[in-house]
């Protein structure tokens, strides 16, 4: 009988979701054709500008979500490795 610890998968659903959280703001800002227009205006500010500014806090929320997912995954990994020994 072998007392080896089974290898934990490198790619987990939490890591995939964290990657998607980080990709959403990047893709939305690189897809320039989606926001190259002047209307609708918000407070006199054209769509082109307020849409980009809106993504600053939204990107922060996505980044915090990715951090929390990775942090939880790392804790689960350490618990699985420590509990198997």
Backbone as a chain_set.jsonl record, in Angstrom:
{"seq": "XXXXXXXXXXXXXXXXXXXXXXXXXXXXXXXXXXXXXXXXXXXXXXXXXXXXXXXXXXXXXXXXXXXXXXXXXXXXXXXXXXXXX", "coords": {"N": [[0.824, -1.181, 0.0], [0.49, 2.169, -0.8], [1.381, 5.256, 0.631], [1.047, 7.643, -0.558], [0.004, 10.959, -1.238], [-2.843, 11.818, -3.056], [-2.576, 13.655, -6.089], [-3.557, 17.012, -6.247], [-5.911, 18.654, -8.364], [-4.75, 20.998, -10.778], [-6.239, 22.837, -12.188], [-9.118, 24.17, -11.083], [-12.671, 24.618, -10.487], [-13.007, 27.066, -9.105], [-10.68, 28.464, -9.735], [-10.958, 28.739, -12.492], [-13.236, 30.337, -12.589], [-12.206, 32.594, -11.296], [-10.323, 33.398, -13.188], [-12.062, 34.081, -15.261], [-13.339, 36.223, -14.046], [-11.276, 38.073, -14.052], [-10.888, 38.345, -16.752], [-13.185, 39.493, -17.841], [-13.356, 42.44, -17.449], [-11.116, 43.183, -18.984], [-11.642, 42.221, -21.585], [-13.991, 43.634, -22.102], [-13.066, 46.25, -22.244], [-11.266, 46.113, -24.334], [-12.883, 45.621, -26.479], [-13.637, 47.844, -28.326], [-15.48, 48.726, -30.231], [-17.931, 48.391, -29.048], [-18.445, 50.581, -27.471], [-18.01, 52.962, -28.837], [-19.569, 55.468, -29.226], [-21.638, 58.386, -28.905], [-24.007, 58.73, -27.499], [-26.062, 57.156, -25.008], [-26.143, 60.124, -23.009], [-24.931, 60.907, -19.745], [-25.545, 63.075, -17.323], [-24.598, 65.043, -19.035], [-22.239, 63.992, -19.925], [-20.718, 62.247, -22.497], [-21.468, 58.891, -23.678], [-19.18, 57.397, -24.413], [-17.181, 58.264, -22.647], [-18.275, 58.011, -19.977], [-18.839, 55.319, -19.864], [-16.331, 54.05, -19.922], [-15.243, 55.104, -17.552], [-17.02, 53.991, -15.747], [-16.169, 51.38, -15.674], [-13.954, 51.37, -14.019], [-14.548, 51.163, -11.114], [-16.085, 48.834, -11.389], [-14.273, 46.983, -12.411], [-12.615, 46.793, -10.204], [-14.321, 45.486, -8.417], [-14.634, 43.009, -9.722], [-11.965, 42.152, -9.587], [-11.546, 41.919, -6.818], [-13.367, 39.88, -6.332], [-12.115, 37.782, -7.774], [-9.765, 37.563, -6.278], [-10.79, 36.713, -3.789], [-11.881, 34.235, -4.509], [-9.561, 32.805, -5.322], [-8.106, 32.9, -2.95], [-9.775, 31.411, -1.219], [-9.65, 28.966, -2.555], [-6.926, 28.343, -2.281], [-6.749, 28.038, 0.519], [-8.39, 25.795, 0.847], [-6.859, 23.962, -0.552], [-4.512, 23.829, 1.01], [-5.625, 22.791, 3.344], [-6.492, 20.305, 2.422], [-4.063, 19.115, 1.725], [-2.717, 19.15, 4.176], [-4.48, 17.698, 5.789], [-4.362, 15.163, 4.736], [-1.957, 14.097, 5.402]], "CA": [[0.0, 0.0, 0.0], [1.234, 3.405, -0.908], [0.82, 6.333, 1.454], [1.174, 8.887, -1.314], [-1.157, 11.845, -1.274], [-3.241, 12.021, -4.455], [-2.295, 15.003, -6.586], [-4.711, 17.887, -6.384], [-5.964, 19.212, -9.72], [-4.245, 22.363, -10.917], [-7.368, 23.656, -12.644], [-10.342, 23.932, -10.313], [-13.731, 25.56, -10.889], [-12.771, 28.377, -8.502], [-9.624, 29.127, -10.501], [-11.524, 29.095, -13.789], [-14.107, 31.479, -12.345], [-11.339, 33.744, -11.018], [-9.789, 33.826, -14.481], [-13.132, 34.766, -15.98], [-13.531, 37.522, -13.381], [-10.215, 38.974, -14.496], [-10.978, 38.533, -18.2], [-14.359, 40.3, -18.221], [-13.031, 43.865, -17.671], [-10.131, 43.334, -20.064], [-12.332, 42.035, -22.859], [-14.955, 44.718, -22.308], [-12.353, 47.468, -22.63], [-10.618, 45.899, -25.634], [-13.927, 45.596, -27.495], [-13.89, 49.281, -28.471], [-16.662, 48.957, -31.065], [-19.142, 48.356, -28.223], [-18.689, 51.848, -26.78], [-17.619, 54.142, -29.634], [-20.742, 56.26, -29.58], [-21.763, 59.533, -27.998], [-25.217, 58.659, -26.682], [-26.758, 58.164, -24.217], [-25.331, 60.946, -22.114], [-25.271, 60.907, -18.319], [-25.085, 64.341, -16.763], [-23.888, 65.787, -20.06], [-21.008, 63.274, -20.289], [-21.01, 61.254, -23.54], [-21.357, 57.466, -23.351], [-17.798, 56.948, -24.6], [-16.39, 58.566, -21.453], [-18.793, 57.469, -18.727], [-18.748, 53.853, -19.919], [-14.965, 53.684, -19.504], [-15.097, 55.435, -16.139], [-17.813, 53.027, -14.991], [-15.423, 50.138, -15.547], [-12.923, 51.454, -12.978], [-15.001, 50.447, -9.907], [-16.56, 47.49, -11.733], [-13.066, 46.148, -12.489], [-12.17, 46.547, -8.834], [-15.21, 44.458, -7.855], [-14.245, 41.735, -10.341], [-10.645, 41.779, -9.069], [-11.752, 41.454, -5.441], [-14.002, 38.566, -6.456], [-11.083, 36.819, -8.171], [-8.885, 37.385, -5.118], [-11.48, 35.896, -2.788], [-11.974, 32.873, -5.035], [-8.236, 32.184, -5.258], [-7.764, 32.763, -1.536], [-10.537, 30.275, -0.702], [-9.111, 27.758, -3.182], [-5.628, 28.051, -1.658], [-7.009, 27.517, 1.865], [-8.897, 24.433, 0.684], [-5.71, 23.155, -0.987], [-3.652, 23.597, 2.18], [-6.35, 21.906, 4.258], [-6.487, 18.968, 1.827], [-2.702, 18.581, 1.823], [-2.411, 18.94, 5.599], [-5.358, 16.68, 6.347], [-4.037, 13.855, 4.173], [-0.678, 13.623, 5.935]], "C": [[0.87, 1.246, 0.0], [0.566, 4.478, -0.052], [0.982, 7.679, 0.768], [-0.133, 9.669, -1.287], [-1.551, 12.022, -2.738], [-3.031, 13.473, -4.864], [-3.593, 15.789, -6.727], [-4.722, 18.483, -7.786], [-5.472, 20.659, -9.735], [-5.386, 23.301, -11.292], [-8.607, 23.237, -11.862], [-11.412, 24.911, -10.78], [-13.526, 26.968, -10.318], [-11.71, 29.149, -9.283], [-10.111, 29.551, -11.886], [-12.415, 30.32, -13.635], [-13.305, 32.733, -12.034], [-10.732, 34.28, -12.311], [-10.829, 34.559, -15.308], [-13.407, 36.143, -15.371], [-12.474, 38.532, -13.838], [-10.31, 39.273, -15.986], [-12.113, 39.468, -18.609], [-14.004, 41.779, -18.406], [-12.06, 44.091, -18.829], [-10.816, 43.242, -21.423], [-13.298, 43.186, -23.128], [-14.271, 46.017, -22.728], [-11.644, 47.312, -23.978], [-11.619, 45.868, -26.78], [-14.446, 47.023, -27.692], [-15.155, 49.553, -29.275], [-17.946, 48.973, -30.241], [-19.435, 49.7, -27.561], [-18.212, 53.079, -27.551], [-18.857, 54.858, -30.155], [-20.884, 57.38, -28.556], [-22.997, 59.452, -27.114], [-25.389, 57.288, -26.085], [-25.802, 58.916, -23.287], [-25.833, 60.808, -20.685], [-24.688, 62.18, -17.726], [-24.286, 65.17, -17.75], [-22.594, 65.126, -20.519], [-21.366, 62.217, -21.333], [-20.73, 59.828, -23.08], [-19.92, 56.973, -23.41], [-16.971, 57.146, -23.339], [-16.948, 57.917, -20.197], [-18.758, 55.946, -18.708], [-17.364, 53.39, -19.452], [-14.743, 53.963, -18.028], [-15.891, 54.482, -15.25], [-17.027, 51.74, -14.734], [-14.312, 50.203, -14.502], [-13.401, 50.769, -11.704], [-15.491, 49.034, -10.206], [-15.374, 46.525, -11.83], [-12.528, 45.828, -11.101], [-13.017, 45.461, -8.176], [-14.859, 43.086, -8.427], [-12.9, 41.243, -9.798], [-10.742, 41.271, -7.638], [-12.412, 40.071, -5.452], [-12.999, 37.484, -6.829], [-10.138, 36.528, -7.013], [-9.533, 36.477, -4.079], [-11.61, 34.445, -3.236], [-10.638, 32.143, -4.933], [-7.818, 31.949, -3.813], [-8.483, 31.561, -0.926], [-10.005, 28.963, -1.27], [-7.772, 27.363, -2.554], [-5.803, 27.496, -0.245], [-7.515, 26.081, 1.802], [-7.776, 23.485, 0.284], [-4.809, 22.818, 0.201], [-4.314, 22.66, 3.171], [-6.339, 20.474, 3.727], [-5.104, 18.338, 1.93], [-2.339, 18.256, 3.27], [-3.239, 17.83, 6.218], [-5.028, 15.288, 5.86], [-2.765, 13.276, 4.76], [-0.812, 12.995, 7.271]], "O": [[1.86, 1.337, 0.725], [-0.659, 4.589, -0.019], [1.047, 8.72, 1.421], [-1.224, 9.099, -1.311], [-0.704, 12.338, -3.574], [-3.277, 14.395, -4.087], [-4.589, 15.293, -7.254], [-3.665, 18.785, -8.34], [-5.747, 21.435, -8.82], [-5.484, 24.416, -10.779], [-9.078, 22.105, -11.967], [-11.095, 25.924, -11.403], [-13.841, 27.955, -10.983], [-11.835, 30.36, -9.47], [-9.718, 30.603, -12.39], [-12.36, 31.237, -14.454], [-13.678, 33.825, -12.461], [-10.641, 35.493, -12.498], [-10.517, 35.543, -15.978], [-13.675, 37.106, -16.089], [-12.769, 39.718, -13.988], [-9.867, 40.329, -16.439], [-12.008, 40.16, -19.622], [-14.331, 42.336, -19.455], [-12.173, 45.073, -19.562], [-10.598, 44.079, -22.3], [-13.406, 43.656, -24.261], [-14.841, 46.799, -23.489], [-11.448, 48.3, -24.685], [-11.241, 46.067, -27.935], [-15.555, 47.357, -27.275], [-15.84, 50.541, -29.009], [-18.954, 49.518, -30.692], [-20.565, 49.936, -27.132], [-18.03, 54.139, -26.953], [-19.149, 54.854, -31.351], [-20.311, 57.316, -27.468], [-23.015, 60.071, -26.05], [-24.875, 56.321, -26.648], [-24.784, 58.38, -22.85], [-27.027, 60.615, -20.453], [-23.469, 62.333, -17.643], [-23.393, 65.919, -17.354], [-21.92, 65.645, -21.409], [-22.228, 61.375, -21.082], [-19.883, 59.585, -22.22], [-19.49, 56.21, -22.544], [-16.151, 56.296, -22.994], [-16.193, 57.33, -19.422], [-18.659, 55.346, -17.638], [-17.252, 52.442, -18.674], [-14.127, 53.16, -17.327], [-15.481, 54.197, -14.124], [-17.202, 51.092, -13.702], [-13.774, 49.159, -14.132], [-12.721, 49.858, -11.232], [-15.334, 48.135, -9.38], [-15.463, 45.382, -11.381], [-12.044, 44.724, -10.853], [-12.489, 44.611, -7.458], [-14.794, 42.106, -7.685], [-12.722, 40.046, -9.576], [-10.085, 40.292, -7.285], [-12.048, 39.199, -4.663], [-13.026, 36.39, -6.265], [-9.754, 35.38, -6.793], [-8.886, 35.573, -3.551], [-11.464, 33.528, -2.427], [-10.592, 30.991, -4.504], [-7.239, 30.911, -3.493], [-7.873, 30.778, -0.198], [-9.918, 27.964, -0.556], [-7.517, 26.181, -2.325], [-5.082, 26.579, 0.149], [-7.115, 25.243, 2.61], [-7.742, 22.337, 0.727], [-4.397, 21.671, 0.376], [-3.644, 21.824, 3.778], [-6.192, 19.529, 4.503], [-4.991, 17.142, 2.198], [-1.734, 17.222, 3.553], [-2.752, 17.098, 7.08], [-5.386, 14.311, 6.52], [-2.517, 12.078, 4.627], [0.18, 12.549, 7.846]]}, "num_chains": 1, "name": "protein.A"}
